[in-house]
Amino acid sequence: MDKAARREKVIEALNHARSMELYAISQYMTQHYALDDMDYGELAKNMKLIAIDEMRHAEQFAERIKELGGEPTTDLADQVRKGQDVRTIFPFDSDVEDDTIDKYNQFLAVCREMGDNTSAKLLENIIDEEQEHANHFDNVAGHIADLGDSYLSKIAGTPASTGAASKGFVSSSSEG
């Protein structure tokens, strides 16, 4: 396979990953608004921070695609689900992140097979951050399942503000 064909394979993988990030941004922001409306501020705040991480990932993929001579997609990988209950959001998002990690590991293998170590490193870093998101969603889902209303009542009424200059969930959690 010639260099141009290998490059196209990488661009295709990165564009698929970008479409997954664009979906996650839309899904998580929809959930952020819903959680805020339900008055679960802390959950809403962290959902927004995770969406901001996904925005950064989408931008990183777009920049790499442009470096390779491709055109970044604007398509969403899936349909956004609306009207989810607080008890269904976190197991749902955990599954989204698990699927993302699985796909990104496949894309990582493509990048390595095509000899693109720069794209491979980008995917490795993003996979690590997606795992942090999955862990967070798993933890919250577990708390809701195990503690139910007592956990949710503790969070009800907490502030949802992320401040003017949010860095995202991964950046925020690594600072404190």
C-alpha positions as CSV (number, residue, x, y, z in Angstrom):
1,M,0.0,0.0,0.0
2,D,1.5,3.4,-1.0
3,K,1.9,6.4,1.3
4,A,-1.2,8.2,0.1
5,A,-3.4,5.2,0.6
6,R,-2.0,4.7,4.1
7,R,-2.7,8.3,4.9
8,E,-6.3,8.0,3.7
9,K,-6.8,5.0,6.0
10,V,-5.6,7.1,9.0
11,I,-7.8,10.1,7.9
12,E,-10.8,7.8,7.7
13,A,-10.2,6.4,11.2
14,L,-9.6,9.9,12.7
15,N,-12.8,11.2,11.0
16,H,-14.8,8.3,12.5
17,A,-13.3,9.2,15.9
18,R,-14.2,12.9,15.4
19,S,-17.8,12.0,14.6
20,M,-17.9,10.0,17.8
21,E,-16.6,13.1,19.7
22,L,-19.2,15.4,18.1
23,Y,-21.9,13.0,19.1
24,A,-20.6,12.8,22.7
25,I,-20.5,16.6,22.9
26,S,-24.1,16.9,21.8
27,Q,-25.2,14.0,24.0
28,Y,-23.4,15.2,27.1
29,M,-24.5,18.8,26.8
30,T,-28.1,17.7,26.4
31,Q,-27.7,15.7,29.6
32,H,-26.0,18.7,31.3
33,Y,-29.0,20.9,30.6
34,A,-31.4,18.1,31.8
35,L,-29.4,17.5,35.0
36,D,-29.3,21.2,35.7
37,D,-33.1,21.4,35.2
38,M,-33.5,18.5,37.6
39,D,-31.4,20.5,40.1
40,Y,-28.5,18.1,40.3
41,G,-25.9,20.8,39.9
42,E,-22.8,18.8,40.7
43,L,-23.7,16.1,38.2
44,A,-24.6,18.8,35.6
45,K,-21.3,20.6,36.2
46,N,-19.2,17.4,35.7
47,M,-21.2,16.5,32.6
48,K,-20.4,19.9,31.1
49,L,-16.7,19.5,32.0
50,I,-16.7,16.1,30.3
51,A,-18.4,17.6,27.2
52,I,-15.6,20.3,27.1
53,D,-13.0,17.5,27.2
54,E,-14.8,15.9,24.2
55,M,-14.7,19.3,22.4
56,R,-11.0,19.4,22.9
57,H,-10.7,15.9,21.5
58,A,-12.8,16.8,18.5
59,E,-10.6,19.7,17.8
60,Q,-7.4,17.7,18.2
61,F,-8.7,15.1,15.7
62,A,-9.7,17.9,13.3
63,E,-6.2,19.5,13.5
64,R,-4.5,16.2,12.8
65,I,-6.9,15.4,9.9
66,K,-6.0,18.8,8.4
67,E,-2.3,18.1,8.9
68,L,-2.7,14.9,6.9
69,G,-4.5,16.8,4.1
70,G,-8.0,15.6,5.0
71,E,-11.3,17.4,5.7
72,P,-12.7,17.0,9.2
73,T,-16.2,15.7,9.3
74,T,-19.1,17.5,11.0
75,D,-21.3,14.5,11.1
76,L,-22.5,13.0,14.5
77,A,-21.8,9.2,14.9
78,D,-25.2,8.6,16.5
79,Q,-28.6,10.2,17.3
80,V,-28.7,12.2,20.5
81,R,-31.1,10.8,23.2
82,K,-33.2,13.3,25.0
83,G,-35.5,13.1,28.0
84,Q,-33.3,10.6,29.9
85,D,-33.9,10.2,33.7
86,V,-31.0,10.8,36.1
87,R,-31.0,7.0,36.8
88,T,-30.5,6.1,33.1
89,I,-28.0,8.8,32.1
90,F,-24.9,7.4,33.8
91,P,-25.1,3.7,32.8
92,F,-25.9,4.9,29.3
93,D,-22.8,7.2,29.2
94,S,-20.6,4.5,30.7
95,D,-21.6,2.3,27.7
96,V,-20.9,5.2,25.3
97,E,-17.4,5.6,26.8
98,D,-16.7,1.8,26.8
99,D,-17.7,1.6,23.1
100,T,-15.5,4.7,22.4
101,I,-12.5,3.1,24.1
102,D,-13.0,-0.1,22.1
103,K,-13.3,1.7,18.8
104,Y,-10.3,4.0,19.5
105,N,-8.1,1.0,20.3
106,Q,-9.1,-0.3,16.9
107,F,-8.2,3.1,15.3
108,L,-5.0,3.1,17.2
109,A,-4.1,-0.3,15.6
110,V,-4.9,1.2,12.2
111,C,-2.6,4.2,12.8
112,R,0.2,1.9,13.9
113,E,-0.3,-0.4,11.0
114,M,-0.2,2.5,8.6
115,G,3.0,3.8,10.2
116,D,1.5,7.0,11.7
117,N,3.0,7.3,15.2
118,T,1.8,10.9,15.7
119,S,-1.9,9.9,15.2
120,A,-1.3,6.8,17.4
121,K,0.1,9.0,20.2
122,L,-2.9,11.3,19.9
123,L,-5.3,8.4,20.2
124,E,-3.3,6.9,23.2
125,N,-3.7,10.2,25.1
126,I,-7.4,10.5,24.3
127,I,-8.1,6.9,25.2
128,D,-6.6,7.6,28.7
129,E,-9.0,10.6,29.1
130,E,-12.0,8.6,27.8
131,Q,-11.2,6.0,30.5
132,E,-11.4,8.7,33.2
133,H,-14.8,9.6,31.8
134,A,-15.9,6.0,31.9
135,N,-14.7,5.6,35.4
136,H,-16.6,8.7,36.5
137,F,-19.8,7.5,34.8
138,D,-19.4,4.0,36.4
139,N,-18.9,5.5,39.8
140,V,-21.9,7.8,39.6
141,A,-24.1,5.0,38.2
142,G,-22.9,2.7,41.1
143,H,-23.7,5.3,43.7
144,I,-27.2,5.9,42.3
145,A,-27.8,2.1,42.1
146,D,-26.4,1.4,45.6
147,L,-27.6,4.5,47.5
148,G,-30.5,5.7,45.4
149,D,-32.5,8.6,46.7
150,S,-30.1,9.3,49.6
151,Y,-27.2,9.9,47.1
152,L,-29.4,12.0,44.8
153,S,-30.8,14.1,47.7
154,K,-27.3,14.9,48.8
155,I,-26.5,16.3,45.3
156,A,-29.9,18.0,44.8
157,G,-29.5,21.8,44.9
158,T,-25.7,21.8,44.5
159,P,-24.2,24.5,42.1
160,A,-23.9,23.7,38.4
161,S,-21.6,26.6,37.5
162,T,-18.2,25.7,36.0
163,G,-17.0,29.3,35.9
164,A,-16.1,31.4,33.0
165,A,-13.0,29.6,31.8
166,S,-13.6,25.8,32.1
167,K,-10.8,23.5,31.3
168,G,-12.8,20.3,31.2
169,F,-13.2,17.3,33.5
170,V,-9.8,15.7,33.0
171,S,-7.9,19.0,33.4
172,S,-10.0,20.1,36.4
173,S,-9.7,16.7,38.2
174,S,-5.9,16.5,37.7
175,E,-5.4,19.9,39.4
176,G,-7.1,19.2,42.7
